[in-house]
Every structure is written in C-alpha cells, then in structure tokens.
Amino acid sequence: MKKVVNKRFAKGKGEYEKVIDSIEKSGLCPFCQENFKYHKRSILKELGDWFLTENSWPYKDTSCHFIIICKNHKENFSDLSTKDFEDVKELVNFAIKKYNIKGGALALRFGDTDYTGATVCHLHFHLISPELDEQNKSKTVHFPIG
C-alpha cells in the first residue's frame, strides 16, 4: 500500500491523531477530491487546480493558518507548473486582502515525508500568520521540516 500520510509527524494527540490513523488504515489520500472528507473547514476559494481553506488543525500561536491544496495528486516539486504557481499566488493574495494579513509565511514541503516533516504526502502550501503577544510582538510559530 502506498503511503498517503506519515503518522510520525502528526502533531499532538487526540482528534488529529485519530483522523490520521483512520486515513492511514484507508490507504486513500485525504487531499484528493474523492476522499476529501476529513477536513472540517469549508473551501474559501478555488482557482485552476488549487483551492484555499483554513487548516482544520492550525499550528499553535497562529492568528490564521490556511492551506492551499492541489486538486490533482502531486507529491514532487517537479510536478508543479508555472500555472500552478500563478494560481497559488492569486489565492495567497486573495487571503492576504480578505483576512487583512499584515505578514506571515508561505511554505511548501515536497517529496518523501520522511525528509519533509509533512503529515500528508499530497502537495499543499501553508499560509501562516502568527499571533501577537501582549506587547504586540509576533509569537514564534514552529513549522517542522524533517
């Protein structure tokens, strides 16, 4: 059976861990459209082969945490086209404007999840903006790689 998730990187215990266990047992990619049933948030915008949604399990210390998911199953950076990057750019700009994001990061893990730190093998970008502390300074968001 092909690996679709990597439980090693499932953060925390509880609900998320149970969901990842269930996905692993099914052997079906949770981000492919025909299996997209585990995600708890609605799709905010679609463009080309990509869509934007809030992360169902956002990282600690984020004020917003979106994921931009490819509608087609891709795992490697070399699978991405110029059109993919154009669509992702438009979705990021949409989120920045709609949610008044003052600053943040866009991250993509690709390839073998034993190296990347990703839980889901299917390519997806993270758009993350940190929370501010009492002094209006950004908190550190830990985004694991490896």
BAFI-3210 file (N, C-alpha, C; in Angstrom, 3 decimals, decimal comma, padded with zeros to 6 digits):
// residues 146
n [1|2|3|4|5|6|7|8|9|10|11|12|13|14|15|16|17|18|19|20|21|22|23|24|25|26|27|28|29|30|31|32|33|34|35|36|37|38|39|40|41|42|43|44|45|46|47|48|49|50|51|52|53|54|55|56|57|58|59|60|61|62|63|64|65|66|67|68|69|70|71|72|73|74|75|76|77|78|79|80|81|82|83|84|85|86|87|88|89|90|91|92|93|94|95|96|97|98|99|100|101|102|103|104|105|106|107|108|109|110|111|112|113|114|115|116|117|118|119|120|121|122|123|124|125|126|127|128|129|130|131|132|133|134|135|136|137|138|139|140|141|142|143|144|145|146]
n.u [000,846|000,554|002,087|000,177|-000,083|001,998|002,353|004,214|004,670|002,339|001,004|000,561|-001,938|-005,029|-007,920|-006,808|-004,762|-006,295|-007,742|-005,665|-004,767|-007,036|-007,060|-004,632|-005,187|-007,173|-005,771|-006,136|-005,641|-006,078|-006,367|-007,038|-009,704|-011,870|-011,705|-011,876|-012,896|-012,231|-011,456|-012,420|-013,163|-014,619|-014,257|-012,710|-011,993|-011,557|-009,256|-008,204|-006,353|-006,308|-007,210|-008,270|-008,368|-009,136|-006,881|-007,774|-006,617|-004,939|-001,588|000,028|-000,018|-000,780|-002,400|-003,813|-004,173|-003,918|-004,456|-003,392|-004,416|-003,648|-005,776|-005,242|-003,462|-000,298|003,099|005,692|008,045|008,847|006,578|005,058|003,751|004,259|001,775|000,550|001,954|001,192|-001,584|-001,576|-000,310|-002,307|-004,343|-003,100|-002,778|-005,474|-006,284|-004,622|-005,630|-008,442|-008,423|-006,897|-004,095|-001,154|001,447|003,460|004,045|004,687|004,703|005,950|006,150|007,798|008,039|009,485|008,031|009,415|011,622|010,612|008,876|006,199|002,774|000,777|001,114|000,365|000,810|000,702|000,369|001,209|-000,164|000,636|000,121|001,425|000,242|-000,057|001,704|001,220|002,698|002,417|004,093|005,177|004,429|006,385|005,953|006,107|007,181|007,646|010,321|011,579]
n.v [-001,191|002,185|004,949|007,487|009,232|010,376|009,257|009,817|012,537|013,686|016,116|016,472|014,825|013,016|014,096|014,743|012,860|010,501|010,878|010,822|008,187|006,804|007,620|006,529|003,792|003,533|003,957|005,826|008,914|011,817|014,387|014,259|014,901|013,029|011,823|013,752|014,188|014,385|016,838|019,749|022,314|024,847|025,287|028,160|029,525|028,730|028,122|027,434|024,513|024,442|025,012|027,041|026,879|027,060|025,717|022,740|021,891|024,037|025,332|025,956|029,204|030,714|033,328|033,148|030,325|028,913|026,457|025,611|023,665|021,293|020,185|017,963|014,924|015,378|015,033|015,830|018,475|018,921|018,312|020,558|023,329|026,406|027,629|026,533|027,879|030,496|030,393|029,719|031,990|033,930|032,982|033,255|036,066|036,785|035,789|037,312|039,890|039,605|038,679|040,495|040,183|041,000|040,128|037,192|033,760|031,627|028,294|025,231|021,817|019,123|015,993|013,003|012,258|011,395|012,948|015,531|016,304|016,550|015,639|014,834|013,442|014,480|017,345|020,555|023,947|025,991|028,816|031,057|033,187|034,750|034,891|037,793|038,885|040,207|042,554|043,304|041,933|039,468|036,046|033,042|030,701|027,310|025,490|022,489|020,949|018,105]
n.w [000,000|-000,857|000,739|002,184|004,230|006,947|009,983|011,894|012,005|012,849|014,729|018,220|020,258|020,447|018,644|016,028|015,742|015,747|013,388|011,482|011,885|010,962|008,270|007,414|007,678|005,735|003,408|001,468|-000,148|001,734|000,711|-001,934|-004,143|-004,223|-001,773|000,122|002,935|005,564|006,347|008,144|007,547|005,419|001,864|000,764|-001,537|-004,968|-007,592|-010,757|-010,604|-007,852|-004,366|-001,598|001,906|005,422|007,819|009,375|011,703|013,050|013,527|016,659|018,114|015,891|014,112|011,841|009,747|006,836|004,271|001,034|-001,429|-003,920|-006,483|-007,954|-007,493|-006,426|-005,528|-005,745|-006,215|-008,841|-010,244|-010,351|-012,172|-014,032|-014,176|-011,927|-009,868|-010,438|-009,918|-007,182|-006,184|-006,692|-005,008|-002,513|-002,446|-002,459|000,076|001,760|001,331|001,936|004,596|005,861|006,307|007,780|007,715|007,260|006,414|003,617|002,948|001,586|001,613|000,045|-001,697|-000,277|002,745|004,973|005,016|004,943|007,042|006,782|007,317|005,532|002,338|-000,154|-002,141|-000,652|000,219|003,023|004,442|006,736|009,502|012,352|015,801|017,899|020,811|024,191|024,048|021,467|019,744|017,451|017,982|017,995|015,487|015,154|012,525|011,406|009,636|008,383]
ca.u [000,000|001,316|001,969|-000,564|000,194|003,118|001,899|005,333|004,646|001,036|001,249|-000,395|-002,714|-006,458|-008,687|-005,972|-004,090|-007,308|-008,029|-004,513|-004,847|-008,119|-006,599|-003,599|-005,851|-007,923|-004,828|-006,600|-005,122|-007,133|-006,478|-007,621|-011,096|-012,815|-011,533|-011,755|-013,987|-011,711|-011,253|-013,586|-013,390|-015,137|-013,357|-012,922|-011,851|-010,915|-008,677|-007,482|-006,244|-005,996|-008,228|-007,841|-009,216|-008,451|-006,394|-008,646|-005,811|-003,889|-000,434|000,000|000,437|-001,122|-003,641|-004,507|-003,405|-004,626|-003,734|-003,736|-004,275|-003,778|-006,887|-004,648|-002,468|001,104|003,938|007,050|008,180|008,957|005,234|004,414|003,929|004,184|000,360|000,309|002,470|000,345|-002,839|-001,279|-000,059|-003,594|-005,045|-002,417|-003,146|-006,879|-006,335|-003,986|-006,555|-009,704|-008,223|-006,060|-002,872|-000,085|002,717|003,393|004,934|004,120|005,632|005,589|007,029|007,630|008,807|009,371|007,684|010,423|012,572|009,990|008,138|004,774|001,902|000,085|002,049|-000,186|001,328|-000,139|001,072|000,706|-000,094|000,564|000,433|001,497|-000,467|000,758|001,649|000,715|003,478|002,215|005,185|004,716|004,863|007,066|005,197|007,042|006,807|008,721|010,838|012,462]
ca.v [000,000|003,429|005,851|008,720|010,091|009,963|009,457|010,304|013,993|014,154|016,870|016,324|013,598|013,302|014,019|014,728|011,561|009,523|011,108|010,326|006,725|006,377|007,838|005,532|002,498|003,539|003,948|006,792|010,264|012,672|015,651|014,034|015,341|011,947|011,400|014,965|014,132|014,528|018,271|020,295|023,710|024,988|025,822|029,603|029,972|027,797|028,750|026,433|023,203|024,674|025,644|027,638|026,587|027,175|024,447|022,191|021,745|025,060|025,278|026,805|030,602|031,345|034,104|032,473|029,226|028,404|025,542|025,711|022,268|020,969|019,265|016,752|014,356|015,638|014,930|016,312|019,845|018,905|018,169|021,872|024,122|027,855|027,919|026,223|028,979|031,675|030,197|029,805|033,409|034,629|032,558|033,896|037,482|036,843|035,599|038,474|041,020|039,305|038,474|041,591|039,590|042,009|039,455|035,772|032,897|030,637|027,165|024,027|020,666|018,296|014,762|011,966|012,850|011,061|014,063|016,856|016,643|016,660|014,532|014,410|013,365|015,300|018,716|021,635|025,098|026,566|030,269|031,212|034,463|034,492|035,702|038,790|038,781|041,394|043,717|043,431|041,282|038,184|034,810|032,139|029,533|026,242|024,774|021,486|020,397|017,000]
ca.w [000,000|-000,966|001,894|001,907|005,382|007,786|011,362|012,717|012,113|013,324|015,966|019,298|020,425|020,382|017,404|014,824|015,697|015,357|011,967|010,714|011,969|010,077|006,895|007,125|007,508|004,476|002,299|000,465|000,091|002,283|-000,012|-003,251|-004,065|-003,948|-000,373|000,924|003,908|006,924|006,576|008,833|007,155|004,063|000,841|000,697|-002,926|-005,894|-008,779|-011,532|-009,954|-006,437|-003,537|-000,325|003,052|006,703|008,328|010,427|012,912|012,900|014,408|017,846|018,017|014,614|014,055|010,750|009,165|005,672|003,400|-000,379|-001,814|-005,332|-006,744|-008,521|-006,586|-006,745|-004,338|-006,012|-006,695|-010,298|-010,807|-010,388|-013,392|-013,875|-013,915|-010,517|-009,045|-010,676|-009,189|-005,744|-005,897|-006,641|-003,798|-001,377|-002,458|-002,044|001,538|002,391|001,270|002,621|006,030|006,345|006,829|007,788|007,462|007,549|005,639|002,714|002,985|000,848|001,756|-001,151|-001,738|000,740|004,041|005,981|004,987|004,960|008,255|006,463|007,684|004,314|001,211|-001,237|-002,056|-000,150|000,784|004,267|004,575|008,188|010,123|013,795|016,787|018,581|022,272|024,891|023,626|020,022|019,029|016,933|018,624|017,077|015,042|014,812|011,307|011,314|008,396|008,728]
c.u [000,886|001,061|001,233|-000,410|001,389|002,751|002,986|005,232|003,287|001,239|000,144|-001,068|-004,176|-007,028|-007,807|-005,274|-005,060|-007,646|-006,899|-004,471|-005,878|-007,710|-005,568|-004,212|-006,601|-006,992|-005,180|-006,123|-006,241|-007,323|-006,960|-009,125|-012,076|-012,733|-011,553|-012,919|-013,525|-011,573|-012,537|-013,943|-013,895|-014,056|-013,706|-012,857|-011,139|-010,379|-007,855|-007,519|-006,004|-007,195|-007,634|-008,857|-008,427|-007,988|-007,326|-007,925|-004,648|-002,768|-000,618|000,574|000,214|-002,385|-004,478|-003,566|-004,269|-003,779|-004,293|-003,385|-004,491|-004,916|-006,391|-003,573|-001,056|001,877|005,300|007,051|008,208|007,604|004,526|004,757|003,922|002,755|000,001|000,752|001,657|-000,958|-002,634|-001,041|-001,374|-004,387|-004,422|-002,814|-004,604|-006,975|-005,736|-004,952|-007,807|-009,538|-007,248|-004,777|-001,731|001,283|002,592|004,387|004,102|005,131|005,050|006,620|006,774|008,490|008,535|009,152|008,635|011,485|011,902|009,353|006,647|004,020|001,236|001,054|001,649|000,288|000,271|000,754|000,411|000,895|-000,386|000,913|000,411|000,561|000,501|000,618|001,144|001,452|003,366|003,396|004,703|005,280|005,558|006,163|006,215|006,483|007,893|009,053|011,836|012,119]
c.v [001,247|004,310|007,122|009,733|009,523|010,288|010,030|011,809|014,553|014,819|016,621|014,972|013,959|013,173|013,899|013,382|010,461|009,646|010,550|008,801|006,180|006,506|006,781|004,156|002,414|003,408|004,928|008,196|011,184|013,993|015,489|014,263|014,231|011,447|012,575|015,068|014,359|015,992|018,895|021,719|023,780|025,536|027,292|030,134|028,881|028,580|027,702|025,089|023,304|025,225|026,044|027,294|026,860|025,783|023,981|022,061|022,738|024,895|026,263|028,187|031,227|032,181|033,617|031,429|028,606|027,331|025,709|024,359|022,105|019,959|017,944|016,234|014,570|015,543|015,571|017,722|019,906|018,712|019,510|022,624|025,617|028,267|027,617|027,379|030,257|031,568|030,314|031,260|034,178|034,250|033,176|035,368|037,686|036,764|036,797|039,650|040,763|039,230|039,480|041,070|040,592|041,419|037,993|035,003|031,979|029,503|025,983|022,957|019,779|017,051|013,852|012,584|012,456|012,160|015,408|017,268|016,789|015,439|013,961|014,492|014,283|016,750|019,698|022,714|025,470|028,076|030,560|032,636|034,249|035,376|036,738|038,595|040,088|042,679|043,968|042,909|039,905|037,035|033,957|030,952|028,496|025,434|023,745|021,100|019,322|016,351]
c.w [000,000|000,266|001,462|003,042|006,139|009,229|012,266|012,963|012,526|014,681|016,985|019,333|020,214|018,985|016,158|014,662|015,255|013,877|011,107|010,742|010,990|008,612|006,514|006,866|006,181|003,270|001,198|000,832|000,567|001,542|-001,450|-003,131|-003,691|-002,504|000,601|001,922|005,341|007,329|007,126|008,411|005,716|003,126|000,654|-000,728|-003,714|-007,076|-009,515|-010,824|-008,453|-005,688|-002,189|000,753|004,328|007,118|009,448|011,756|012,834|013,916|015,560|017,511|016,643|014,767|012,885|010,159|008,065|005,008|001,991|-000,978|-003,312|-005,504|-007,315|-007,575|-007,144|-005,446|-004,517|-006,591|-008,218|-010,986|-010,968|-011,665|-013,063|-013,544|-012,467|-009,629|-009,230|-009,894|-007,682|-005,355|-005,786|-005,389|-002,551|-001,312|-002,054|-000,519|002,265|002,444|002,108|004,137|006,640|007,007|006,671|007,474|007,826|006,704|004,755|002,628|002,218|001,156|000,538|-001,049|-000,553|002,120|005,159|006,069|005,273|006,280|008,009|006,961|006,438|003,141|000,050|-001,072|-001,557|000,454|002,107|004,174|006,037|008,590|011,637|014,609|017,333|020,083|022,874|024,493|022,114|019,208|018,595|017,766|017,573|016,764|014,606|013,644|011,048|009,883|008,796|010,031]
res [m|k|k|v|v|n|k|r|f|a|k|g|k|g|e|y|e|k|v|i|d|s|i|e|k|s|g|l|c|p|f|c|q|e|n|f|k|y|h|k|r|s|i|l|k|e|l|g|d|w|f|l|t|e|n|s|w|p|y|k|d|t|s|c|h|f|i|i|i|c|k|n|h|k|e|n|f|s|d|l|s|t|k|d|f|e|d|v|k|e|l|v|n|f|a|i|k|k|y|n|i|k|g|g|a|l|a|l|r|f|g|d|t|d|y|t|g|a|t|v|c|h|l|h|f|h|l|i|s|p|e|l|d|e|q|n|k|s|k|t|v|h|f|p|i|g]
***
